[in-house]
Amino acid sequence: MLSPRNHIELLAPARDVECALAALNHGADAIYLGAPKFSARKAASCSTDDIQQIVRTAHLYGARVFVALNTLLFDKELEEARQLAWDMYRIGVDALIIQDYALLQMNLPPIELHSSTQMDNRSVERAAYHESQGFKQVVLARELSLDQIKEIAARTSVRLEAFIHGALCVSYSGRCFMSQAVCGRSANRGECSQPCRLPYTILQSDGKQIASNNYALSLRDNNQTENIERMMLAGVSSFKIEGRLKDASYVANITLHYRHIIDEILSRHPEYVRSSEGSVKTNLIANPERSFNRGFTTFFMDGRQRNIHNPVSPKSMGQPLGKACRVTKNSFSIENCDIKVNNNDGLCFVKDDRLIGLKVNKAENGIVYPDKLNGLINGLMLYRNSDVEFDSLIKQAKSVRQIPIDITAGLSLNGDLEVQAIDHNGNVGSATFPCVNLSDAKDMSATQRIAEQQLTKTGGTAFVVENVFIEESICCFFVNASIWNDLRRKALQNLTEKRIEANKPVDCPLNMDTAAKYPQPEADAQIGILNDLAKEYLSQHGCSVTEWGYERLSNYKGRVVMTTKHCLMFAMGKCLKQHPDAHKMLPLTLIDEEHKNNKFSVSCDCAHCQMIIKAY
């Protein structure tokens, strides 16, 4: 019997029903979405009715649905959150993703729990602790290297979930309080204002300006395309695409891209199996570069590297095209570019540390005529960040996900004409028609021919017929096409309901080790305790809460508002381990260019190879 870790899951985001269907139709094994309330992406919450619809469709394919209930909660919200958990259980949701420890103290339904990345799962100790508390899946911190993932996998048995694509939070998840400090919108309550995507002036300790209009904290986007197999072999079983705020086109493209990659890996590794069913049939050719991206990075998968952030813009860079050449007063060409540029495409380039855009009015014979050149000169690298043709291709793409079945037609035990639809798991959907209402066949071969023709027509359903078996015993009857069609429709509908029922989650009561000790003896504001139940929980597990979380504080002066593995000193080529004299540049000061009163002090914690940002 295969280990749960050997059941491989491609996990896709969904902000609504349209995105969920796009994910499923392009190969997702699981969907994650926001609860109606208390989700870490407040702008991407789904209604209970929508989630129920998504659950039915997902379970048809054996795919799972995870609902994020992963904000920190105030005392007055606890009962509503508990009731919401029960609502999700009743409609068949497979798991809840949570952050607040108070939920572990409550009468939750017997539903699988996943430890959100907001719970700061960046160490063996954290992952092992959350496993001891009954979590069935742990969402790993994005900053982990492959070696760190291997170590966690070796010392735990819980399923490990890792981000493989999309936007990156610059802070350790659950440890960013910058938005709360500057405008009272808490990232831990789904309301992040994204101050990390703003431009900053950077000053060194003596007040000398290092940079201005610099997006010092804006990371490039995650892309682990080349590392999926290594991550799988390291112990990751759930491969997560970030993007609950993205549209259906983005979800379709990125999901299909990783579906192809994972399927190819699985074909070479029989020790792993896919966790859902149904093959994708589509005319779409996936390409991540043609969807929104800020430029790509593999982040810390192979240790620290340069160029993990994009200091010139937080906007989409898009697809690299080539260098500008033969620039005239109203046109230009792109050197060695074999990618077709289309009318109305949006292009961009970087000049004087600024991202500058232009629109294509016309493109023909290798010459691009833009609305304006905006200072473009020969030699600058061009990117396409608005791709008219690809957007149209995705919207028009005919993508279906099909479950292979066999169809049989014969006599039932009571002598009626019966059609059965049988999937590879042995689920059977059936429909019958009384033989007494049928006349004798004049041509027995015609009965078989008509039956085969009509019973293989599964268009508009989730099924594709591999084999049709017609029993000789029914060929003596004349059965017209409409009867066969009706029997087929009813059998397939019956099979649909059988599959949905068979893929309902089994009850998963919380099995908590009450004697397990929390990984640290004291919890300050950064642990994020906002309610008495969470405080009581930590006390029971050997951790004393010394102060409430940031959302219950009123003064942030001098407090840590971000802990990040991204290091500006390293990015500037001034890593203190190699350049000890650079210590005199610290602390750096970041001044928000849009809101001058927002200032932050930046220091380096070299012992843990991370950067600490405090509010002035």
Secondary structure, DSSP 8 states (H G I E B T S, - for coil): ---GGGEEEEEEE-SSHHHHHHHHHTT-SEEEEE-SSS-SSGGGB--HHHHHHHHHHHHHTT-EEEEEE-S---GGGHHHHHHHHHHHHHTT--EEEE--GGGGGS---S-EEEE-GGG---SHHHHHHHHHTT-SEEE--TT--HHHHHHHHHH--SEEEEEEEE---SS-TT-B-HHHHHHS--GGGT----GGGS-EEEE-TTS-EEEEEE-TT-B-EEE-GGGHHHHHHHTEEEEEE--TTS-HHHHHHHHHHHHHHHHHHHHH-TT-EESS--EEE-S----GGGSS-S-EE-TTTTS--S--B-TT-SS---EEEEEEES--SS-BEETT--S---TT-EEEEEETTEEEEEEEEEEETTEEEES--TT--TT-EEEEEE-HHHHHHHHH---EEEEEEEEEEEE-TTS-EEEEEEETT--EEEEEE-GGG-EE-S-HHHHHHHHHHHHT--TTSSEEEEEEEE-GGGTTEE--HHHHHHHHHHHHHHHHHHHHHHTS---------TT---SSSEE-GGG---SHHHHHHHHHTT-EE-S--GGG-S--TT-EEEEES--HHHHTT--TTT-GGGGGG-SEEEEESSSTT-EEEEEEETTTTEEEEEE-
